[in-house]
């Protein structure tokens, strides 16, 4: 998954799990903030990514969210279980997973077998 889309998915998972209100995500690998805004609820996602100038939207339930990334015109599956999340990126045909604790998000991307850390 490209780093910009990964940031947006981490932001969505972090907000859904933590319930925290945030208009940005901090990416520790790039030491930078990305502004995002919009609706993040268990049944509806509609987030605008200001870095990519595009929306990431979707519907479903926490155990089966179907997201669509308008920046890449590709779908993403996201499942939330407690403080953990997992999913599948159709653009790269790879899975991802992670955990959320307070404002911290740990994201494992199977495409490059690497952990990434974020904060909301």
C-alpha positions as CSV (number, residue, x, y, z in Angstrom):
1,X,0.0,0.0,0.0
2,X,1.4,3.4,-0.8
3,X,2.3,5.5,2.2
4,X,-0.3,8.2,1.7
5,X,-3.2,5.7,1.5
6,X,-1.8,3.8,4.5
7,X,-1.9,7.0,6.5
8,X,-5.5,7.6,5.6
9,X,-6.5,4.0,6.5
10,X,-4.6,4.3,9.8
11,X,-6.4,7.5,10.6
12,X,-9.8,5.9,9.9
13,X,-9.0,2.8,12.0
14,X,-7.6,4.9,14.8
15,X,-10.7,7.1,14.9
16,X,-13.1,4.1,14.8
17,X,-11.3,2.2,17.6
18,X,-10.3,5.1,19.9
19,X,-13.3,7.3,19.4
20,X,-11.0,10.3,19.5
21,X,-11.8,13.4,17.5
22,X,-8.9,14.4,15.3
23,X,-8.4,16.4,12.1
24,X,-4.9,15.0,11.4
25,X,-2.7,12.0,11.6
26,X,1.0,12.0,12.5
27,X,3.2,9.7,10.5
28,X,6.4,8.7,12.4
29,X,8.1,7.4,9.3
30,X,8.0,10.8,7.6
31,X,7.8,13.0,10.8
32,X,4.8,14.8,9.3
33,X,1.2,15.6,9.9
34,X,-1.5,15.0,7.3
35,X,-4.8,16.9,7.6
36,X,-8.0,14.8,7.1
37,X,-11.6,15.7,7.8
38,X,-15.0,14.2,7.4
39,X,-17.3,11.6,8.8
40,X,-15.9,8.5,10.5
41,X,-18.6,6.3,12.1
42,X,-19.1,2.6,12.3
43,X,-21.6,2.6,9.4
44,X,-20.3,5.4,7.2
45,X,-16.8,6.7,6.2
46,X,-16.4,9.9,4.1
47,X,-12.9,11.4,4.7
48,X,-11.1,14.0,2.7
49,X,-7.3,13.7,2.5
50,X,-5.8,17.2,2.0
51,X,-2.4,15.9,1.0
52,X,-3.8,13.8,-1.9
53,X,-6.8,16.1,-2.6
54,X,-9.2,13.1,-2.7
55,X,-11.9,11.3,-0.7
56,X,-11.9,7.9,0.9
57,X,-15.5,6.7,1.4
58,X,-17.3,3.6,2.4
59,X,-20.1,1.9,4.2
60,X,-20.7,-1.3,6.2
61,X,-20.3,-2.5,9.7
62,X,-17.2,-2.6,11.9
63,X,-16.6,-6.2,11.0
64,X,-16.8,-5.6,7.3
65,X,-16.3,-2.0,6.0
66,X,-16.0,-1.6,2.2
67,X,-13.9,1.5,1.4
68,X,-13.3,3.2,-1.9
69,X,-10.2,5.3,-2.4
70,X,-10.8,8.0,-5.0
71,X,-7.1,8.8,-5.3
72,X,-6.3,5.4,-6.7
73,X,-9.8,4.3,-7.8
74,X,-9.4,1.1,-5.9
75,X,-11.3,-0.7,-3.1
76,X,-10.1,-1.5,0.4
77,X,-11.7,-3.9,2.9
78,X,-11.4,-3.0,6.6
79,X,-12.4,-5.1,9.6
80,X,-12.4,-3.8,13.2
81,X,-12.3,-6.2,16.2
82,X,-11.8,-4.7,19.6
83,X,-8.6,-2.7,19.4
84,X,-7.3,-4.5,16.3
85,X,-7.9,-4.0,12.6
86,X,-7.1,-5.9,9.5
87,X,-7.9,-5.5,5.9
88,X,-7.0,-5.9,2.2
89,X,-5.9,-3.4,-0.4
90,X,-7.1,-4.3,-3.8
91,X,-4.6,-2.0,-5.6
92,X,-1.6,-3.9,-4.3
93,X,-3.4,-7.2,-3.7
94,X,-2.0,-7.4,-0.2
95,X,-3.2,-7.5,3.4
96,X,-2.6,-5.2,6.4
97,X,-3.3,-5.3,10.1
98,X,-2.7,-3.3,13.2
99,X,-3.6,-2.3,16.7
100,X,-4.8,1.0,18.3
101,X,-4.0,2.0,21.8
102,X,-5.2,5.4,23.0
103,X,-4.0,7.8,20.2
104,X,-1.3,5.4,18.9
105,X,-1.7,3.2,15.8
106,X,0.6,0.4,14.9
107,X,0.1,-0.7,11.2
108,X,1.7,-3.8,9.6
109,X,1.8,-3.7,5.8
110,X,2.3,-7.2,4.4
111,X,3.4,-5.7,1.0
112,X,6.7,-4.7,2.4
113,X,6.6,-6.7,5.7
114,X,7.1,-3.5,7.7
115,X,5.5,-1.9,10.8
116,X,4.5,1.8,10.6
117,X,3.5,4.0,13.5
118,X,0.9,6.8,13.5
119,X,-0.9,9.0,16.0
120,X,-4.2,10.8,15.9
